[in-house]
Amino acid sequence: MRDPVTGAMGLIVLVAASATAFLYYGSRVLSQPRLQEEFVRYGMPDVRILVGVLEILGAIGVVVGLGIPQLGAAAAGGLTVLMLLGLAVRARLRDPLSQMLPAALLAVVNGVLFALFLTS
């Protein structure tokens, strides 16, 4: 049987990591000229603002998910899909693995959060 205290702490750590990362990246996507250029390189300049907003809303959603697990599951699931799509874009452009690693890690973290929220 899973220890509720250890399980809760693990959930909180993953939520904190995800929320911090997506608040950081989402705000940078919305404000940094270098990331505007990256979305042009991706061939998707029109979705930059949407991606930044979704990242910030997802970060808020996983935090709120600590109290409302269904919302946390939706947010974590959405962030997982967003990161998988980001990985697909980077793979299409043949970006180096080092540039894919953050999205891959965040996809895994949010996939785990999705499962944890569903079982809460």
Summary of the structure (lengths in Angstrom):
residues: 120
radius of gyration: 14.9
end to end distance: 14.2
largest distance: 49.4
contacts: 360
relative contact order: 0.15
helix: 86%
strand: 0%
